[in-house]
Amino acid sequence: MKIKHLACVAIVALVATACGNKQPEQPQEPVQQANLSDKYAEYTLTTDISHLSENEKEMLPLLFEAADIMDQLFWMENFGDKEALMSQIGDNADLKKMASITYGAWDGLDGNKSFVEGIGEKPAGAQFYPIDMTEEEWNAFDDPNKTSQYTMIVRDEEGNLKCVWYHDYFEQQIKKAASLLDDASELAGDEEFATYLALRAKALRTDDYLESDMQWMDVRNNNIDMVIGPIENYTDARYGIKASHEAFILIKDQEWTKQLACYAAYVPELQKQLPVPEEYKKEVPGADLDLAAYDAVYYAGDCNANSKTIAINLPNDERVQLERGTRKLQLKNSMQAKFDKILVPIAKELMTPESMEHIKFDAFFANVMFHETAHGMGIKNTITGKGTVREALGNQYSAIEEAKADVLGLYLVTKLAEMGVYTNTTMEDNYTTFMAGIFRSVRFGAASAHGKANMLTFNYFQNEGAFTRDENGRYAIDFEKMKVAVEKLAGDILQCQGNGDYEAAKAWMGEMSVIKPELQADLDRVNKSGIPTDIYFNMGPDVLLK
């Protein structure tokens, strides 16, 4: 999982018809806004690479080229033919920029509304399934590979459904990307990272990622890191099954990473302290936890669409998480960009003046870091025999998992502070900055997994009296009530996941993940002030290697 807010994140589209079967007969009206792309603030992704070896510097162009291939694949998964869309847009520079940011014709920060005339709603299943596929067809389709994360569902010559593995469907692109990773592995200065690159190349060729995910857990002493492949499921809003292609290229901040290392040892003990009955925390997360800080220098594909990821918690594979844990990579420069350009201005608009003394980057950094830590905690397999939580909750899983990570991360910070382990900021700082973060993230709209997660949290906290809103539309935290609400919501979400009751989860999210008129009015005030909603990047080899 990745936090875009947190994406994390690749935006979940829930604007299609109930079954997501087909395009509407009449095109949806395009968004009426003069400069759509103004909602994104530009930020240059670069960092100091003078400490890299000559081989590592020679390796970077190979990684950039492999990442660009993931970018091409995500265009096909999310929209289809990029060049056809750009041709249809014509000379409108603003819409072309929006299409480049969103990887298609739909504004992921505005409920996936179309901004290109003549193009209707986004299919809930993006391009992973035939647009005209009915639920009856899907249910009757008898192929165990249909629920694999790594198959495209297409029609054969007779019009029947069939599965095609990614490495076959994207054969030429995958072969090229894998070859580039093989070449890069010969130049990697770190043995574990070199092995990972070679195994990731093998995984791309076979769509079996377990071995490379396990190896990635051993990548600890590297200067450069890369996340590449089909990873997150946000784009498949129809079933929440199919993984989208993406890539990050990262340069480790060795000093910040050393500061984070001490927290990893506390994860097993924190699991025992989760606010739920024993059966919901009986799983023991892998203690092989890696907390590290990086400067991101390249985003490609899913992670670069719409709102930008600022931290990574991977691998997603529950088998790896239970045996080895996860790595939590904090993207420090991207995080700083969102804090400075978005969160602080929003806080000045929506929080009381007295609250502003508690808006701090270190608190934002910690909240994001423990959000990622929380993804690896709780329960991965239902206690009711319904399989994994991901399988049981289906298309409700992503939003509920993001809500879990948000609130459980805050719970973890609180516990570590009580233990005297976390001392960088006060809980008042963390709670207040968390609240400002909700306002930042919910601007993505309630159509995104992260937006739905934030609305669940906001409405729950409001019901519990965790914050107040004055007559000027400014918010303040009630710290004692917030602490109680954090623990209570964390427990409710963990039990929801453990029970694996899809209908109950769907009903809960349907009730709680809505933007009410009062909050919408406050968000409109933010939007009218000109504060950007998210960021986009000036990045690439020409920026980093100049």
N, C-alpha and C positions, 0 to 999 in steps of 0.2 A: 504494500500500500504506500501511497505517496500523499503527502498533504499539500494541497494547492491553496487552499483557503488562503492545505494541506492541500495534495491530485495530486494535492495530491494531486489538476488533476485533472485533460480528458474528462469530458462532462457527460453525465448521464442524461439522455433525452427522454422525457416522459410526456411529450406533447403529441404523440401519434394517437391513432384511434385505439380503443380499448384492447383490441386484439392485435393491433399493429400489422394488419394484413396487407394493406394496399395504400397507395397514394390517394389523396382526396381527388375527386373529379375536378374541382375548381381550385386553381392555385391560391395559396395563402397570400394575403396582402403583404408586401414587403414592409420592413420597418421604415417609418418616416422619420429620418434624422439626418441632418445636414452632414455631419462629420462623425460617423459611427466609430471610426478608429481612434477618435480623441479620448475614448474611455481607457485607452492603453497608454501608459507613460513609457517612453523609451529608456532603456538602461543598457549600458555597454558591459558585456561579460568578458572580463579579462583578469589576469592575475600575474604575479611575478613567477616566471619559469626559469630564472637564472640558475637555480639550484639543480635543475634537471640535467642528467647526463646527455651526451651527444646522441646516444642510441635512443633515449627516451624522447628527445626532441625529434629525431628522425621517425619515431613511431607515431607521433601525433597526427601527421597528415593521413596515415592509413586509417586511424580511428575516425577522423573526420569523414573520410570517404565511406566507410562502413556505416556510420551514423546517417549519412545522407540517403543511403539505400533504405534504411528504416523509415526515413521521412517519406520517401516515395511510396512505400508499402502502406503507410498509414493513410495517405491521401486516397488510395484505392479502397481501403477498408471503410473509411469514414464517409467519403463522398463518391468516389469513382474517378472519372476522367478530369484531372486537374486542368489540362490545356483546353478542353472543351468549355469548362466553366470560365476560365480567364478570357477566352474568346467571346463568350456570351456577355460578359461584363463590359468588354470593350475598353474605352479610354478612361473610364471612371477610376482615377487613382485611389480614391478613398475606399471604394468597394474592392478593388484589387488588393489593397493592403488588408482589409478585413478578411477577405478570402484566404490570404496567406496566413493570417493569425489564427483563423478558426478552422482551416483545412476544409473549407467547403462553403456553403451558401447560407449557413445558419449561425445565428449569434448565440453562442453558448452562455453568454453572460446576460441574456435576455430571453430565457425560456426557449432557446433554440428557434427563435423566429427567423423566417427567411428574410434576407436583405437583398436578394436578387429577384427582380421581377420575372415571373413565369415559373419560378421553382417553388414547389409547395412544401408541405411539412417534411421534416426529416423522418425517414423511416425509423421506427423504434429499434430495429435490428441493424441499422446502418446498412452496410453492403455485405454483411456476413451471411445473410439469408436472401432467397428470392423475395423481391418486394411483394409479389402476389401470393406468397405462401400462406395458406390458411392454418388455423389451429388444428383443424381436422387432419390436414396433411401431415403436420408436424407430429401429432400424436400417433398417427398410423405408420409413420416412417420408422421401420424396424432396422436400425443400424446402431450398434453400441457406440460407434465413433461420433455420432451426431452431437453428443454432449461433451466431446473433447474441447478443450480451450483452443486447440490448434487445427481445427478443420473449418473450411468454408463449406457452406451448404449451397449446392447449385442444382440445376436441372440437367438431366442427361438428354440424349437425342429424342427420347420418347416423352420428355416433359416430366419425368419422375424425379424425385429428390435423390441426391447422392452426396456423399461426403468426399471432399478432396483435401488432403493434408496440405498445410501451408507450404511445406518444402516442395510440393508438387505444383500447387497453384501458382506460387511465385518462384518457380524453379530457377530462372536465369538470375534474378536478383539475389536469391538466397545463395546460389553458388558463388557469385561475386563477393558478397559480404563475408561468407565463410572463408574464402581465400584471403581476403584482406586481414581477417583476424588471425589466420595462420601466419601470415607474414609479420604481423605486429607482434605475435608471441615470440618471434625470434629476436626481437629488439628490446623486449621488456626487461628492465633491470632487476625486477623482483621475481624470484622463481615461482612463487605462488600465483602471482598475477599472470605470468607467462603461461602456466599450466591452465589457469582459468580461461584465457583467451583461446587456447587450443581446444579445450573442451566445449567452450561456447560455440566455436565454429562447428564442431561435431554436432552439437545440439540443434543448431540452425538447420543442418542437413537432415536431421532425423526427427525433429519435433519431440525429442526426449530430453528434458532440461534438468532432470534430477541430479545427475552427476556433476554438471557444471554449477548448479546451485550449491551443492555441497562444497565444491571446491572454492567457490566464491567466499564462503565462510572463513576460509583460511587466508584470505587476502588482507593482511594486517600491516605489513611493513612497506607498502607501496607509496610512491610519490604520485602516481597517476592511477585513476580507477575509471572503469567503464561499466555502465549498465546497458545491456543491449538485448533485444529480442522481443517477442510477444509477451507482455507482462500483465497489464491491468485489464479489467473487464468493464470499465465504466461505459465505454462506447456502445456496448451491446446492452441497450436498455430494454430490449424485448425479453431476454431470458437471463441476462447477466452471466453469460457463459463464455463467449468468445474473447480471447485476449488480443489486444492491439499492439502493433509494433512501435518501438520507440528506442531512444538511446540518449544517455547522458555521457559526457566526458568531464571528468572531475580532477582537480589538483588538490591534494591533501594539504590542509593547514596543520602542520605537525605540532605547533605550540598549543593551539586550541584543542587538538585531539588529546593531548596529554592531560589537559584539565578535566576532560570528560570521563576519562578511564575509570575513575573511582566509583562511579554510580553503577556500573554493570554488575558488580558483585552482589548488589542488594536485590536483584530481580527475583530470585527464588523466595526470599523472605517476604517480599512485597506481594507475591502471588498468594502466599498463605494468609495475608492480611486483607485480601479482597472482601468487600462487604456483602458476601453472599453465603448461603449454606454450603457445607463442605462439598456436596456433590457437584457444585458449579465451579469449583476451583481445584478439583482433584488432579487435573493434568498438571504436570510439572514442565514449565517452559525450559527450553535449553538454556543453560547458564553461560553458553559460549557467546555472550553478547558483545557486540562491537559498537561503541558510541564514538563517532569520529566527525570532525568538521572538515568541510571541503569548500573550495571556491569552484563553482560550476563555470565551465568555459564553453559548453555547447549543449543544447537541447534539440532533439529531433523527434518528429512523429508525435505520438500520443501525448507525451509529457509537455510538448511545446504548444499544444492546442488550447486556445482560450486562456483560462487562468493557469498560472505557472506554478509548478511544484517547487516547494522550498525545503522539503526534507523527504527522505526516502527510508522506508522500512521494508526490507526484502531479505530473503525470498518470500513470496506469498505461499509457497507449497507447505501445507500443514505438516507433511512428513519431515521436512527440513526444520520447521519451527519447533516441533516437539523433540527432535533429536539434537539439534545444534543451536536453536534459537534464531535470531535474526541479526542483521547489521543495520544500524540506524545512522544514516549519513545526513548530517546537517549542512545544508547548502548556504553557507554564511553570507556570501555576497548577495545572493538572491533574496535572502531573508532581510538583510539590511535595506535593500531597495524597497521592499514592500512596507517595511516599518517606516522608513523616512518619507516615502512618496505617497503612502496611502493611509496606514494605520494612525499615525500621529495627526494628520489633518482631519481624519474622521473623528478621532477622539476630541479634538478641539471643538468640533461642531456638535457632537452628541453627548459628551460627558460633562458633568459639572466642573467648573473651574477648580474646585477643591480636589477633584479626582485626578487632575492632570499630573500631580506630583508622583502618582503611582504608575504612570505610563512609561515603562522603561524597556530598552532593547534587551537587556539581560533577562528580564521576565518573559518577553516574547520568545527569545531563543530557548529558554527553559521549557516553556509551555509547548513549543513545537517539538523539542527533543523528547519530552516525556509522552507527547502524543504518539510519536513513533514507537517508543518503548511499549506503550500500552497495546499497540496492535499485536504484539507477540504474547500478550497475557490473556487471562480469562480461560475460555474453553473453545476448543476447535472442533470437537465432536459432540453432537447433541447427547443429552442424557436420556433421551426418549427413543433411541434406536432409529432415528431418522437420518443417519449419516452425518456428514460434516455440517457445520453451521452454514457454510457457503451453499451447499446443496439444498439444505432444508429451507433456507430463507429466499433462495432464488434471486429475483430482481429486487427484493427488499434488502438484500445482504449488504450491498456497498454503503448505502446511507446509514444503516444501523451500525455497521462496523466503524464508519467514520465518527458517528456520534459517540460510540464506545471509546474510541481513541481520544477524542476531545476531552470528555469528562473524566475518564479514568486517568488520563495523563495529569489532569489537575489534581486528582485524588493522590496520585503518586508523589507529586511535588509536595503536597501537604504532609503526607506521611514522612517523607525524607526530611522535611523541615522539622517536624516534631521529633525525629530521631537525632537531630543535630547534624545531619549529613549534608543537607542542602542549606547553604547560608548566603548565597549570592544576592538574593533579593528577599523582601518580606512577602508574606502571603497576601497582604494588601496589594502589593505590586502585581503579583501573579494573577489574582482574581480580577483586578481592575483592567489589566492589560488583556486578559482573556475576554472580558466583556467587550472591549474595543475590537478585539479580533473577531467576535461574532458579527459585529456590524460590518466589518471589512468583508468577511466571507459571505454573508447572506446577500450581499449585493450581486453575487453570482446568480441569484434567483433560486426559487424553490424547485426548479427543474433539474438541478444538479445534485449529485450525491452529497457533496459537501454543503450545498445550500440547504437541502432537506435536513441534514444532520444538525446544522446550526439552528434551524427553526425549531426542531424538536427540543434542543437544549434551551433556547431562548424562552419558548412557551412554557416548558417545564419549570425553569427558574422563576418565571413570572408568577406562575401558580403557587410556587413555594415562597414568594415574597423575597427572593434573593437580591432583588434590586428595586429601586424606586425611580420614578420618572416625575420630574417637577412640571410646573405649568408652562415652562419654556421648552419642554421637550428634551430635557437633559437628564441623563441617567447617573445614578450613583449606586455603589454596591453596599448591601447590608452584609457585612463580613461574616457574622455568626450564622445568619440564615443561608448564606451562600455555601458555607462549609457543610452544613447539613444537607442542602440540596444536592451538592456534588456527590456526596456519599450515597444518597438515596437514589439518584438517577443512575449512577454507576451500577448499583445493585440491580435495578430494574432492567437495564440493558443486558447485563450479563445473564440474568435469568431468562430473558427473552431469547437470547442466543442459545442458551443451553436447552431450552424447551423445544426449539426448532419449529414452533407453530407458525406456519406461513400466514394463515389467515389472521391470526391475532396480531402478528407483526405488521401486516398490511393495514389493518384497521387502526392500529396505534399510530403508524406513520401518517395515514390519511387524516387523522384527527389533529395531530400535533405538528406536522411539518408544513404549516401554512403561514403565510405572511398576513397578519391581521392589519386592518386599515390604519390603526394608530402608528404601528411600526412602519408601514409603507409610507405614510406621510413624512415620517422622520427620514427615511431613506431617500425620499424624493427631495427633501431639503439638502441632503448630502449631494445628490446628483446635480441639483441646480447650482451648487457651489463650485462645480467644475473639478472636483476631486476625481482623479482617475480611478477606475474600478480595478484595474490590474496593470501588469507591465508586459512589454514585449522587448525582445533582445536584439541589440546590434552585436553580432557574434560571428565566429568562424575563424578559419585559419588566417585570413587576412588581418583580423583584429588581434588574435593572440600571438601570431608568429611574425608580426611586422618588425 
